[in-house]
Amino acid sequence: MSQNSTARPLSKFNLVLALLWLVDVVVTGVGYWVLTSSNATQADFYTSQSADYVRYFSAQSGSNLGATLIGVGLTGFIITLAAMVVARSISKNVALAAPAVVDNGPDFDFDDDTDFDADEKAAVREHAASETGSIKTVTAHTVEPTPAAAPPVAAPAAEAPAVDSTTGDEPTDEPKSAR
């Protein structure tokens, strides 16, 4: 929630903190009501000397519940008070640290159109001419491919025996007559 510093009456009203205070009051009030009514039921049980133990045990449970709700409500008061102090401190620090006029918009100031002078263009052309021997206009960086290294020379393989074309058989180490 933003807390504006304008002249509107509700501009400094923090709805979340107000709801927290309301919840704390309601929880504490309900706890007090449950505690006192359960204690009254227990007192009635003791004075009447009745044998209705279900009513007695429910009154004991109600007393415990009421005391727990009161404790939760008081803890909520402390936490809400701390949250209110922190929110107020942040609000004051932001108001003190913020400059009077804050301009967070982007700066599109294109008045600085940098252009090369004729001298700078001539210096670039002279440098290019001294490197390549002629004046060239370079538009993009190009990479010349390097020649691939020749594949390693493999040792010559042993000569494979030739295929006998007349019989269609592959040569073997056995003599033909033994076949």
C-alpha beads as a LAMMPS data file, in Angstrom:
LAMMPS data file: protein, C-alpha beads

179 atoms
178 bonds

1 atom types
1 bond types

-500.0 500.0 xlo xhi
-500.0 500.0 ylo yhi
-500.0 500.0 zlo zhi

Masses

1 110.0

Atoms # bond

1 1 1 0.000 0.000 0.000
2 1 1 1.439 3.328 -0.851
3 1 1 1.051 6.172 1.528
4 1 1 0.849 9.370 -0.450
5 1 1 1.672 12.664 1.161
6 1 1 -1.138 14.532 -0.556
7 1 1 -3.806 16.559 1.230
8 1 1 -6.477 13.840 1.038
9 1 1 -7.657 12.713 4.495
10 1 1 -7.409 8.991 3.764
11 1 1 -4.025 9.181 2.064
12 1 1 -2.186 8.191 5.264
13 1 1 -4.676 5.477 6.269
14 1 1 -3.157 2.000 6.138
15 1 1 -6.011 -0.443 5.630
16 1 1 -3.909 -3.554 6.322
17 1 1 -2.784 -2.313 9.731
18 1 1 -6.337 -1.275 10.597
19 1 1 -7.567 -4.785 9.750
20 1 1 -4.815 -6.320 11.871
21 1 1 -5.842 -4.169 14.852
22 1 1 -9.473 -5.188 14.320
23 1 1 -8.606 -8.908 14.177
24 1 1 -6.519 -8.583 17.357
25 1 1 -9.387 -6.930 19.215
26 1 1 -11.915 -9.520 18.011
27 1 1 -9.708 -12.525 18.887
28 1 1 -8.926 -11.124 22.330
29 1 1 -12.618 -10.307 22.955
30 1 1 -13.802 -13.766 21.883
31 1 1 -11.117 -15.344 24.073
32 1 1 -12.231 -13.304 27.078
33 1 1 -15.900 -14.232 26.497
34 1 1 -15.127 -17.983 26.139
35 1 1 -12.896 -17.938 29.234
36 1 1 -15.390 -16.140 31.468
37 1 1 -18.372 -18.213 30.327
38 1 1 -16.459 -21.483 30.817
39 1 1 -15.258 -20.385 34.244
40 1 1 -18.854 -19.510 35.160
41 1 1 -19.975 -22.967 34.025
42 1 1 -17.293 -24.575 36.194
43 1 1 -18.298 -22.473 39.201
44 1 1 -21.936 -23.513 38.692
45 1 1 -20.854 -27.166 38.542
46 1 1 -18.983 -26.859 41.836
47 1 1 -21.801 -25.081 43.652
48 1 1 -24.590 -27.320 42.384
49 1 1 -22.640 -30.506 43.061
50 1 1 -24.088 -32.117 39.959
51 1 1 -22.732 -35.288 38.390
52 1 1 -22.766 -33.966 34.789
53 1 1 -19.080 -34.522 34.000
54 1 1 -19.505 -33.905 30.248
55 1 1 -20.523 -30.347 31.028
56 1 1 -17.595 -30.029 33.460
57 1 1 -14.990 -31.270 30.946
58 1 1 -16.348 -29.017 28.185
59 1 1 -16.099 -26.080 30.607
60 1 1 -12.456 -26.962 31.283
61 1 1 -11.732 -27.161 27.546
62 1 1 -13.492 -23.819 27.058
63 1 1 -11.304 -22.244 29.746
64 1 1 -8.161 -23.502 27.998
65 1 1 -9.429 -22.291 24.614
66 1 1 -10.344 -18.869 26.005
67 1 1 -6.922 -18.439 27.632
68 1 1 -5.201 -19.464 24.379
69 1 1 -7.257 -16.983 22.340
70 1 1 -6.416 -14.178 24.770
71 1 1 -2.718 -15.046 24.445
72 1 1 -2.936 -15.088 20.656
73 1 1 -4.772 -11.756 20.638
74 1 1 -2.163 -10.088 22.868
75 1 1 0.668 -11.511 20.739
76 1 1 -1.126 -10.118 17.688
77 1 1 -1.254 -6.676 19.353
78 1 1 2.519 -6.746 19.820
79 1 1 3.189 -7.897 16.254
80 1 1 0.778 -5.329 14.788
81 1 1 2.374 -2.562 16.824
82 1 1 5.830 -3.598 15.568
83 1 1 4.561 -3.694 11.964
84 1 1 3.073 -0.224 12.380
85 1 1 6.361 1.155 13.725
86 1 1 8.316 -0.397 10.846
87 1 1 5.845 0.897 8.241
88 1 1 5.965 4.402 9.705
89 1 1 9.778 4.333 9.809
90 1 1 9.983 3.222 6.181
91 1 1 7.498 5.907 5.187
92 1 1 9.514 8.641 6.906
93 1 1 12.843 7.416 5.484
94 1 1 11.448 7.289 1.970
95 1 1 10.049 10.794 2.324
96 1 1 13.398 12.132 3.567
97 1 1 15.556 10.293 1.056
98 1 1 13.455 10.999 -2.022
99 1 1 14.450 14.045 -4.054
100 1 1 11.830 16.678 -4.807
101 1 1 11.536 15.714 -8.489
102 1 1 12.186 12.172 -9.571
103 1 1 12.415 11.474 -13.280
104 1 1 12.791 7.763 -13.866
105 1 1 11.932 7.942 -17.549
106 1 1 14.419 6.740 -20.151
107 1 1 16.830 9.275 -21.566
108 1 1 16.492 9.355 -25.347
109 1 1 18.901 12.199 -25.977
110 1 1 20.155 11.693 -29.532
111 1 1 21.803 15.090 -29.891
112 1 1 25.263 13.544 -29.833
113 1 1 25.515 12.323 -33.441
114 1 1 29.099 11.219 -33.682
115 1 1 30.450 11.239 -37.215
116 1 1 33.952 10.643 -38.417
117 1 1 35.827 13.633 -39.701
118 1 1 37.505 13.561 -43.061
119 1 1 40.880 13.320 -41.302
120 1 1 39.826 10.235 -39.401
121 1 1 38.491 8.607 -42.579
122 1 1 41.732 9.353 -44.379
123 1 1 43.775 7.858 -41.535
124 1 1 41.756 4.650 -41.683
125 1 1 42.181 4.421 -45.464
126 1 1 45.955 5.009 -45.209
127 1 1 46.255 2.297 -42.590
128 1 1 44.297 -0.140 -44.762
129 1 1 46.406 0.770 -47.809
130 1 1 49.667 0.201 -45.950
131 1 1 48.554 -3.267 -44.884
132 1 1 47.156 -4.529 -48.184
133 1 1 48.916 -2.383 -50.746
134 1 1 45.707 -0.905 -52.113
135 1 1 42.751 1.056 -50.796
136 1 1 39.814 -1.190 -50.029
137 1 1 36.519 -0.575 -48.321
138 1 1 35.990 -3.095 -45.597
139 1 1 32.364 -3.779 -44.814
140 1 1 32.580 -6.896 -42.710
141 1 1 35.191 -8.991 -41.059
142 1 1 35.920 -11.985 -43.231
143 1 1 37.864 -15.049 -42.283
144 1 1 39.797 -16.790 -44.994
145 1 1 39.816 -20.535 -44.755
146 1 1 43.190 -22.061 -44.037
147 1 1 44.271 -24.930 -46.252
148 1 1 43.606 -28.239 -44.634
149 1 1 46.600 -30.248 -43.649
150 1 1 47.347 -33.169 -45.888
151 1 1 46.260 -36.478 -44.457
152 1 1 49.077 -38.459 -42.950
153 1 1 50.794 -40.798 -45.359
154 1 1 50.106 -44.380 -44.466
155 1 1 52.692 -47.073 -44.858
156 1 1 52.127 -49.119 -48.000
157 1 1 50.132 -52.227 -47.297
158 1 1 51.431 -55.638 -48.202
159 1 1 50.319 -56.609 -51.639
160 1 1 47.141 -58.602 -51.591
161 1 1 47.161 -61.743 -53.684
162 1 1 45.360 -61.393 -56.963
163 1 1 42.103 -63.193 -57.694
164 1 1 42.336 -65.974 -60.221
165 1 1 39.922 -64.917 -62.918
166 1 1 39.777 -68.279 -64.719
167 1 1 38.485 -70.319 -61.822
168 1 1 36.875 -67.524 -59.858
169 1 1 38.584 -68.782 -56.770
170 1 1 40.457 -66.645 -54.458
171 1 1 44.095 -67.500 -54.165
172 1 1 45.223 -69.567 -51.225
173 1 1 48.543 -70.723 -49.968
174 1 1 47.798 -74.279 -51.059
175 1 1 48.894 -75.496 -54.452
176 1 1 46.128 -75.960 -57.053
177 1 1 46.761 -79.613 -57.522
178 1 1 45.979 -80.385 -53.905
179 1 1 42.505 -79.079 -54.174

Bonds

1 1 1 2
2 1 2 3
3 1 3 4
4 1 4 5
5 1 5 6
6 1 6 7
7 1 7 8
8 1 8 9
9 1 9 10
10 1 10 11
11 1 11 12
12 1 12 13
13 1 13 14
14 1 14 15
15 1 15 16
16 1 16 17
17 1 17 18
18 1 18 19
19 1 19 20
20 1 20 21
21 1 21 22
22 1 22 23
23 1 23 24
24 1 24 25
25 1 25 26
26 1 26 27
27 1 27 28
28 1 28 29
29 1 29 30
30 1 30 31
31 1 31 32
32 1 32 33
33 1 33 34
34 1 34 35
35 1 35 36
36 1 36 37
37 1 37 38
38 1 38 39
39 1 39 40
40 1 40 41
41 1 41 42
42 1 42 43
43 1 43 44
44 1 44 45
45 1 45 46
46 1 46 47
47 1 47 48
48 1 48 49
49 1 49 50
50 1 50 51
51 1 51 52
52 1 52 53
53 1 53 54
54 1 54 55
55 1 55 56
56 1 56 57
57 1 57 58
58 1 58 59
59 1 59 60
60 1 60 61
61 1 61 62
62 1 62 63
63 1 63 64
64 1 64 65
65 1 65 66
66 1 66 67
67 1 67 68
68 1 68 69
69 1 69 70
70 1 70 71
71 1 71 72
72 1 72 73
73 1 73 74
74 1 74 75
75 1 75 76
76 1 76 77
77 1 77 78
78 1 78 79
79 1 79 80
80 1 80 81
81 1 81 82
82 1 82 83
83 1 83 84
84 1 84 85
85 1 85 86
86 1 86 87
87 1 87 88
88 1 88 89
89 1 89 90
90 1 90 91
91 1 91 92
92 1 92 93
93 1 93 94
94 1 94 95
95 1 95 96
96 1 96 97
97 1 97 98
98 1 98 99
99 1 99 100
100 1 100 101
101 1 101 102
102 1 102 103
103 1 103 104
104 1 104 105
105 1 105 106
106 1 106 107
107 1 107 108
108 1 108 109
109 1 109 110
110 1 110 111
111 1 111 112
112 1 112 113
113 1 113 114
114 1 114 115
115 1 115 116
116 1 116 117
117 1 117 118
118 1 118 119
119 1 119 120
120 1 120 121
121 1 121 122
122 1 122 123
123 1 123 124
124 1 124 125
125 1 125 126
126 1 126 127
127 1 127 128
128 1 128 129
129 1 129 130
130 1 130 131
131 1 131 132
132 1 132 133
133 1 133 134
134 1 134 135
135 1 135 136
136 1 136 137
137 1 137 138
138 1 138 139
139 1 139 140
140 1 140 141
141 1 141 142
142 1 142 143
143 1 143 144
144 1 144 145
145 1 145 146
146 1 146 147
147 1 147 148
148 1 148 149
149 1 149 150
150 1 150 151
151 1 151 152
152 1 152 153
153 1 153 154
154 1 154 155
155 1 155 156
156 1 156 157
157 1 157 158
158 1 158 159
159 1 159 160
160 1 160 161
161 1 161 162
162 1 162 163
163 1 163 164
164 1 164 165
165 1 165 166
166 1 166 167
167 1 167 168
168 1 168 169
169 1 169 170
170 1 170 171
171 1 171 172
172 1 172 173
173 1 173 174
174 1 174 175
175 1 175 176
176 1 176 177
177 1 177 178
178 1 178 179
